Structure formats: C-alpha cells, structure tokens
Amino acid sequence: MASKLPEKGKEWQLDPKYDDYEFPTIAPTPQNGHAGYTTPEQDAQVHQLRAMLEQAGYTKNLDTLTMLRFLRARKFDVELSKQMFVDSEKWRKEYAGIGVEELVRTFQYKERPEVFKYYPQYYHKTDKDGRPLYVEQLGNVDLTALRKITTEERMLQNLVCEYEKMADPRLPACSRKAGYLLETSCTITDLKGVGISKATSVYGYLQAVSALSQNYYPERLGKLYVINAPWGFSSVFGFVKRFLDPVTVSKIHILGSGYEKELLAQVPAENLPKQFGGKCDCPGGCALSDAGPWQDPELVRPAKWEKREETTDDHAIDNTKLPDPTDSSAGTGAGARGPEDVEPAAAPPLAPHAPAAS
C-alpha cells in the first residue's frame, strides 16, 4: 500500500554532496512527489536512481530536486527515469557542438529585437504564486521573414538559453522572494491571428521546440493559459485531454478573446502587460525588459552555469555569423519526441500535440 501524502511539508535533510541550494526547498502546497511531500517509497527511489546514475559514471545534476523532476516525469519508474536522465545528459554535453553550459555562457542573441517583431517570446515578472511569467505570441510568426534575420538553429539555441536561465537564476530568485520552492513557470500563449495555414507553415519548428521541452526540461510547467484561441480549438483540446493525465489537464486553460478576468485572477495586473489587460508598461516594452525578481540584487545569485570549467576561447558560439537572406537552414533536430504525458518546460508551442503534453 502506498504511503499517505504528508499534509504539511516536511523538512528534508540536505546532502552537501548533492544539494547545494541557496533558496527555499519546500513546495508551497501538497503535491505528490514534490520536495517536502514525498513518501518513504519515493525517497528510496531518489536514492536508487542516484546510485544507478553514479554507478554508470554520472557526477553532475544529481541533486534531489533534479532527481525528483525526472522521477515525476516518468511516474516514479526508476528505469525509465534513468534513461530519460541519460538521454538528457548526452544532449546537454553535445548540443550546439559545445554543450548547453558553454552555449548559455557565450550565446548572444543580438537579433532579438528584430526577431520579436515576428515572434515575441519572453519572461516577464511573476504570477500571483510567484512563478516566472512566460509570454509567447504566435500571431505574427513568419518563418520566411525570420530567416532573413536569423536561423531556426539560433532561435532554438536562444530558447535553450532561456530554459537554462529560467532554472537558474530566475526560479531561485523567485523562490527567495516567495519564501517557498518554485520549480515551474506560468505560461501565456497568445493565438491571436493564428489560423490553420499559419500553424501548418511553422509546424516543423514548433515540433522541435516541443521536443526540446518534453525531453530535456521535464516538470517545468505550472500553468498554461492559451488565450485568443480560435474557433474549434477548445473542441479539439476537449477531445485530446481525454488521453492526458488529469494533473496535466488541470494546468491548461483554453480561453477565447474574453480571457482577461481569468488571466487576472492568476497574474497581478501590475505584472501583466497592458496588451493582455494588465497595467504593466515597461520602458522600452515589456517584451525586452526581462523584468522580474531575478533583476533584484538582493534576490539573485550567480548562476551555476556562469562558472566556466574550461577557460579557452575555442568553445564558444560564433554570434557574428548571421544568415544570408536566402539561408533557410532549419537546425530543428532536437531529438525524438517523448511520450505524450511528458510535461513541457515553460512554453508549450502551438503544434497539434502541444496541449497534449502534460
């Protein structure tokens, strides 16, 4: 018989070999398999997974919170969690030819303002629970125009860097401000202006984005608000959700054009950009402000990825190599899709299976 979920978050002993956290480590509400609300069986599975990975030669990213995220993503099946972690670490080591950590240290997205004219996607302040707010607008996406500014490969690399920065320093800063552990984001996906033809034209790129989040950034979605959903979208999701985990379904809210009341119930008006019914109007625009607790020197700490292991300049992204107007290189090889019940990281894209990801 499974152990009963604790009613109150329990203090857990940090192991200095793995758990060097400088932020709160107890989840704010009872959630099965989350820090402070694990059962003895789940605690044992954390130790089992870590031991198996150490035996296989892995030494990085073995902290308890990471172990729990991978275990939750695979319903606490230790063998499946191990394989997911192994695949993720292989990808992290090889991505972009230099590895994820070196990428996030050296990548410069100088074309961001021009890209955002067609595809704004950004973190901006927090929701009422303290989570980072992520906004994605798909109405003006035009890959033909975007390829004259950047490459799809660089767009994906930027997304990877943003995922990494959400994990550190954004989430730790938000946790310090809230006074409890935060591991997920609140996402707003705006479908205003999106029709079937547009969705079809960007399907390949969005599928690659979804694969990245599902396979390598599990358990990062807290809430998802799909706003300005076109006619028929809710019906499609109503069919798809029958195949999803109930926990996943509870995170997803499909809203039409009258979304303001429900959105403002989750996001404080002072944090929500004006264009979505809020009161925030950052100088220079909310999309480029990167405003949030992670900008507060009292709350932020140096990110772990800032600590370079190698000091040579040979391992860096060439940020000056932008595409010619005719360059259409996709660079969307993000790996195979995971199971449909794997949770996207922070911003599940508009793709036929996106809402189906848990």
C-alpha positions in Angstrom: 0.0 0.0 0.0 1.3 3.4 -0.9 2.1 5.8 1.9 -0.2 8.7 2.5 0.9 12.1 1.2 2.0 14.3 4.1 -0.4 17.1 4.9 2.3 19.5 5.8 5.6 20.0 4.0 8.3 18.1 5.8 11.9 19.3 6.3 14.3 17.2 4.5 18.0 16.8 5.2 20.2 18.3 2.5 23.1 16.3 1.5 26.1 18.7 0.9 27.5 16.3 -1.7 24.5 16.9 -4.0 22.2 19.6 -2.6 23.9 23.0 -2.6 20.8 25.1 -2.6 20.7 28.7 -1.5 16.9 29.1 -1.7 13.8 27.5 0.0 13.3 23.8 -0.7 9.8 23.1 0.3 6.9 23.3 -2.2 4.1 25.7 -1.1 1.2 23.2 -1.4 0.9 19.4 -1.0 1.9 17.9 -4.3 2.7 14.2 -4.7 6.4 13.6 -5.3 7.4 17.2 -4.7 10.0 18.4 -2.2 8.5 18.2 1.3 5.7 16.0 0.2 7.5 12.7 -0.8 6.6 9.3 0.7 9.3 7.0 2.1 8.9 4.9 -1.1 9.7 8.0 -3.2 12.6 8.9 -1.1 14.0 5.5 -1.6 13.5 5.8 -5.4 15.5 9.1 -5.3 18.4 7.3 -3.7 18.1 4.3 -6.1 18.1 6.5 -9.2 21.1 8.5 -8.0 23.0 5.3 -7.1 22.3 3.8 -10.5 23.5 7.0 -12.3 26.7 7.2 -10.2 27.4 3.6 -10.9 27.0 4.5 -14.6 29.6 7.3 -14.2 27.4 10.4 -13.8 28.5 13.0 -11.4 26.6 16.2 -12.4 23.0 17.2 -11.8 22.4 14.5 -9.2 20.7 16.8 -6.7 17.5 15.8 -5.1 15.2 18.3 -6.8 16.5 17.2 -10.2 16.1 13.5 -9.4 12.5 14.2 -8.3 11.7 16.1 -11.5 12.9 13.2 -13.7 11.1 10.7 -11.5 7.8 12.6 -11.6 8.1 12.9 -15.4 8.2 9.1 -15.6 5.7 8.4 -12.8 8.5 7.2 -10.5 9.5 4.4 -12.7 13.2 4.4 -11.8 14.4 2.6 -15.0 12.5 5.0 -17.3 13.7 8.0 -15.2 17.3 6.8 -15.6 17.0 6.5 -19.3 15.5 10.0 -19.6 18.3 11.5 -17.5 21.0 9.6 -19.5 19.5 10.9 -22.8 19.3 14.4 -21.4 22.9 14.5 -20.2 24.1 13.2 -23.6 22.2 16.0 -25.3 23.5 18.6 -22.8 27.0 17.6 -23.4 26.8 17.6 -27.2 24.3 20.4 -28.0 25.4 23.0 -30.5 28.8 21.3 -30.7 29.9 22.9 -27.4 27.4 21.7 -24.8 24.5 23.5 -23.1 26.5 25.2 -20.3 29.1 26.7 -22.7 26.3 27.8 -25.0 24.4 29.7 -22.3 27.7 31.4 -21.2 28.6 32.6 -24.7 25.4 32.9 -26.7 24.4 36.5 -27.7 21.0 37.0 -29.3 21.7 40.4 -30.8 18.9 40.0 -33.4 16.3 39.6 -30.6 14.5 43.0 -31.2 14.1 42.2 -34.9 13.0 38.6 -34.2 10.4 39.8 -31.7 8.7 41.8 -34.4 7.5 38.4 -35.7 7.8 36.1 -32.7 7.8 37.6 -29.2 8.7 35.1 -26.5 9.9 36.3 -23.2 9.9 36.1 -19.4 8.3 39.0 -17.6 7.7 39.3 -13.8 5.6 36.7 -11.9 2.1 35.3 -11.4 0.3 35.6 -8.0 2.1 32.4 -6.8 5.5 33.9 -7.5 6.3 31.8 -10.7 8.1 33.4 -13.6 5.6 34.5 -16.2 6.4 33.4 -19.8 4.7 35.0 -22.7 4.6 33.7 -26.3 2.8 35.3 -29.2 2.3 33.3 -32.3 0.0 35.6 -34.4 2.8 37.3 -36.4 5.1 34.3 -36.8 6.6 34.3 -40.3 9.5 31.9 -40.8 10.3 33.3 -44.2 10.8 36.8 -42.8 12.6 35.4 -39.7 15.1 33.5 -41.9 16.2 36.9 -43.2 17.1 37.9 -39.7 18.3 34.8 -38.0 18.3 31.0 -38.4 15.9 28.5 -36.8 19.0 26.9 -35.3 19.8 30.2 -33.4 16.1 30.6 -32.4 16.3 27.1 -30.8 19.6 27.9 -29.2 18.1 31.1 -27.7 15.2 29.0 -26.4 17.6 26.6 -24.7 19.4 29.5 -23.1 16.1 30.9 -21.8 15.2 27.5 -20.4 18.6 27.4 -18.6 18.1 30.9 -17.3 14.7 30.0 -16.0 16.1 27.2 -14.0 18.9 29.4 -12.7 18.8 32.3 -11.8 15.1 33.0 -12.4 13.5 30.3 -10.3 15.9 30.6 -7.4 15.3 34.3 -7.2 11.5 33.8 -7.4 11.8 31.2 -4.6 13.7 33.6 -2.4 11.1 36.3 -2.9 8.2 34.0 -2.3 9.7 32.2 0.7 9.0 28.7 -0.7 10.2 26.5 -3.5 9.2 27.3 -7.1 10.1 25.0 -9.9 7.7 25.9 -12.7 6.5 28.8 -14.8 3.2 30.3 -15.7 2.8 30.5 -19.5 0.6 32.7 -21.6 0.4 31.5 -25.2 -1.4 34.1 -27.4 -3.0 32.7 -30.5 -4.5 35.9 -31.8 -4.2 35.9 -35.6 -3.3 32.3 -35.8 -5.1 30.2 -38.4 -4.7 26.7 -39.7 -2.5 27.8 -42.6 -0.1 29.6 -40.3 0.1 26.7 -37.8 0.9 24.4 -40.7 3.7 26.6 -42.0 5.6 26.6 -38.7 4.8 23.0 -37.6 8.3 21.7 -38.1 9.9 24.4 -36.0 7.3 24.2 -33.3 7.6 20.4 -33.2 11.4 20.8 -32.5 10.6 23.3 -29.7 8.2 20.9 -28.1 10.7 18.0 -28.3 13.3 20.2 -26.5 11.0 20.9 -23.6 9.5 17.5 -23.3 12.7 15.5 -23.4 15.2 17.8 -21.6 13.3 20.1 -19.3 10.7 18.0 -17.5 8.3 19.2 -14.9 8.7 22.9 -15.6 5.1 23.8 -16.5 3.0 25.2 -13.6 0.1 26.7 -15.5 -0.7 27.3 -19.2 -3.2 29.9 -20.4 -3.9 29.7 -24.1 -5.7 33.0 -25.0 -7.4 34.1 -28.1 -7.9 30.5 -29.0 -9.5 30.3 -32.5 -12.9 28.7 -33.1 -12.7 25.0 -32.8 -9.6 24.9 -30.7 -11.4 24.2 -27.5 -13.3 21.3 -29.1 -10.0 19.8 -30.3 -8.5 20.1 -26.9 -11.6 18.6 -25.3 -11.0 15.5 -27.4 -7.3 15.4 -26.8 -7.4 15.9 -23.0 -9.2 12.5 -22.6 -5.8 11.0 -23.2 -3.9 13.2 -20.8 -3.0 12.8 -17.2 -5.6 14.6 -15.0 -2.8 16.6 -13.3 -1.7 17.9 -16.7 -5.2 18.8 -17.8 -5.7 20.8 -14.6 -2.8 23.1 -15.6 -4.1 24.0 -19.0 -6.7 26.7 -19.6 -8.1 27.3 -23.1 -9.6 30.8 -23.3 -11.1 32.8 -26.2 -11.0 36.5 -26.6 -12.7 37.2 -23.2 -9.8 35.9 -21.2 -8.9 38.9 -19.1 -10.9 38.0 -15.9 -9.5 34.5 -15.6 -6.0 35.6 -16.5 -6.0 38.5 -14.0 -7.1 36.0 -11.3 -3.7 34.4 -11.7 -1.5 37.3 -12.7 -1.4 40.6 -10.8 -2.5 43.5 -13.0 0.7 45.3 -12.2 2.7 42.4 -13.6 0.6 41.7 -16.7 1.5 43.7 -19.9 -1.2 46.2 -20.9 -1.8 44.4 -24.2 -3.3 41.5 -22.3 -5.4 43.6 -20.0 -2.9 44.4 -17.3 -1.3 47.6 -16.1 2.4 47.0 -16.8 4.0 49.2 -19.4 7.8 48.8 -19.1 10.0 51.4 -20.6 11.1 50.1 -24.0 8.4 47.5 -23.9 7.7 44.5 -21.6 9.0 42.0 -24.2 12.6 43.3 -24.0 12.7 44.3 -20.3 13.4 40.9 -18.7 11.8 42.4 -15.6 11.4 40.2 -12.5 12.8 39.2 -9.2 15.9 37.9 -11.0 16.9 41.5 -11.5 16.9 42.3 -7.8 20.5 42.2 -6.4 19.1 41.2 -3.0 17.4 38.1 -4.5 19.7 37.0 -7.3 22.9 34.9 -7.0 25.4 33.9 -9.7 24.1 31.1 -11.8 25.9 27.8 -11.7 26.4 27.8 -15.5 28.4 31.0 -15.1 31.2 29.0 -13.5 33.3 28.1 -16.5 35.2 24.8 -16.3 37.4 25.5 -19.3 39.0 28.8 -19.9 39.9 28.6 -23.6 38.1 30.6 -26.2 37.8 27.7 -28.6 34.5 26.6 -27.0 32.1 29.4 -27.9 29.2 30.2 -30.3 30.1 32.5 -33.2 27.5 35.2 -32.6 28.6 37.2 -35.7 27.6 34.5 -38.1 24.1 35.5 -39.1 22.4 34.0 -42.1 22.2 35.5 -45.6 18.7 36.4 -46.7 18.5 33.1 -48.6 19.7 30.9 -45.7 16.9 28.6 -44.8 18.8 26.2 -42.6 16.3 24.7 -40.1 18.5 23.2 -37.4 15.5 21.7 -35.8 16.9 18.4 -34.8 16.0 18.4 -31.2 15.8 14.7 -30.7 12.9 12.4 -30.8 9.6 13.3 -29.1 8.9 11.9 -25.7 5.8 10.2 -24.6 2.6 12.3 -24.8 2.4 12.5 -21.0 5.7 14.3 -20.6 5.4 17.8 -19.4 6.8 20.7 -21.5 9.1 23.0 -19.8 7.9 26.5 -19.9 6.2 27.3 -23.1 4.5 24.5 -25.0 4.2 25.7 -28.6 1.2 25.7 -30.9 1.5 22.3 -32.5 -1.1 19.5 -32.9 0.4 17.7 -29.9 1.4 20.6 -27.8 -1.6 20.8 -25.4 -1.4 17.0 -25.2 2.0 17.3 -23.4 1.5 17.1 -19.7 
